[in-house]
Amino acid sequence: MTHGSADLGGQRKERTMKTASLLGLFLVIAGAIALAYQGITYTTHKRVLDVGPIEATKTEHKTIPLPPIVGGLMLVGGIALLATGRKEA
């Protein structure tokens, strides 16, 4: 009985390490992208005029700025999670 419960604890620890490694990898990739683009840009289409069959729209480009410190922190946090996961493995 003790052997089975020890095995479950090992599986749980292994699953936690895999989750931390995947999260670390995601943070590294997201941090690199955040540093490269430094913001999220999107386009909206706004209807300006709608009179019968005549319709006019306006395209607006909007950007949500992403400070480089956010990308840097994501990158460093991801590297730390990857290093911790490998150290425990």
Wavefront OBJ file of the C-alpha trace (Angstrom):
o trace
v 0.000 0.000 0.000
v 2.829 2.399 0.825
v 4.527 1.674 -2.494
v 1.412 2.722 -4.453
v 1.011 6.023 -2.603
v 4.698 6.869 -3.153
v 4.218 6.222 -6.856
v 1.267 8.641 -6.994
v 3.354 11.330 -5.303
v 6.083 10.851 -7.918
v 3.564 11.174 -10.750
v 2.130 14.319 -9.194
v 5.605 15.862 -8.858
v 6.450 14.928 -12.457
v 3.183 16.490 -13.710
v 3.906 19.675 -11.738
v 7.401 19.898 -13.247
v 6.000 19.404 -16.763
v 3.426 22.136 -16.135
v 6.127 24.506 -14.850
v 8.312 23.749 -17.876
v 5.441 24.374 -20.300
v 4.537 27.605 -18.520
v 8.207 28.628 -18.602
v 8.432 27.930 -22.323
v 5.242 29.918 -22.952
v 6.594 32.872 -20.930
v 9.906 32.831 -22.834
v 8.121 32.882 -26.202
v 5.576 35.514 -25.104
v 8.323 37.668 -23.573
v 10.388 37.552 -26.762
v 7.347 38.508 -28.844
v 6.462 41.325 -26.414
v 10.003 42.706 -26.646
v 9.987 42.486 -30.441
v 6.593 44.124 -31.074
v 6.234 46.308 -27.918
v 2.474 46.517 -28.280
v -0.679 44.959 -29.618
v -2.109 46.613 -32.731
v -5.624 45.995 -33.962
v -7.963 47.504 -36.549
v -11.553 48.620 -36.104
v -14.053 49.577 -38.772
v -16.430 52.348 -37.799
v -19.529 53.288 -39.760
v -19.444 57.036 -40.408
v -22.373 57.484 -42.799
v -25.326 55.260 -43.604
v -27.908 56.909 -45.844
v -29.979 54.443 -47.842
v -27.721 52.552 -50.253
v -24.769 54.860 -49.483
v -22.488 53.726 -46.713
v -19.142 55.125 -45.572
v -16.809 53.477 -43.107
v -13.662 54.598 -41.412
v -10.788 52.257 -40.588
v -8.986 53.014 -37.342
v -5.727 51.412 -36.240
v -5.368 51.244 -32.471
v -2.376 50.155 -30.415
v -2.227 48.953 -26.839
v 1.319 49.806 -25.742
v 3.288 47.103 -23.949
v 6.262 48.439 -21.978
v 9.545 46.605 -22.590
v 9.800 45.864 -18.861
v 6.768 43.562 -19.151
v 8.405 41.563 -21.945
v 11.663 41.435 -20.011
v 9.961 40.195 -16.844
v 8.096 37.514 -18.799
v 11.349 36.398 -20.415
v 13.272 36.264 -17.126
v 10.384 34.503 -15.344
v 10.154 31.914 -18.113
v 13.883 31.231 -18.009
v 13.709 30.868 -14.228
v 10.842 28.368 -14.489
v 12.692 26.352 -17.128
v 15.868 26.308 -15.026
v 13.981 25.293 -11.893
v 12.178 22.495 -13.752
v 15.427 21.068 -15.109
v 17.232 21.381 -11.791
v 14.552 19.313 -10.017
v 14.395 16.678 -12.796
l 1 2 3 4 5 6 7 8 9 10 11 12 13 14 15 16 17 18 19 20 21 22 23 24 25 26 27 28 29 30 31 32 33 34 35 36 37 38 39 40 41 42 43 44 45 46 47 48 49 50 51 52 53 54 55 56 57 58 59 60 61 62 63 64 65 66 67 68 69 70 71 72 73 74 75 76 77 78 79 80 81 82 83 84 85 86 87 88 89
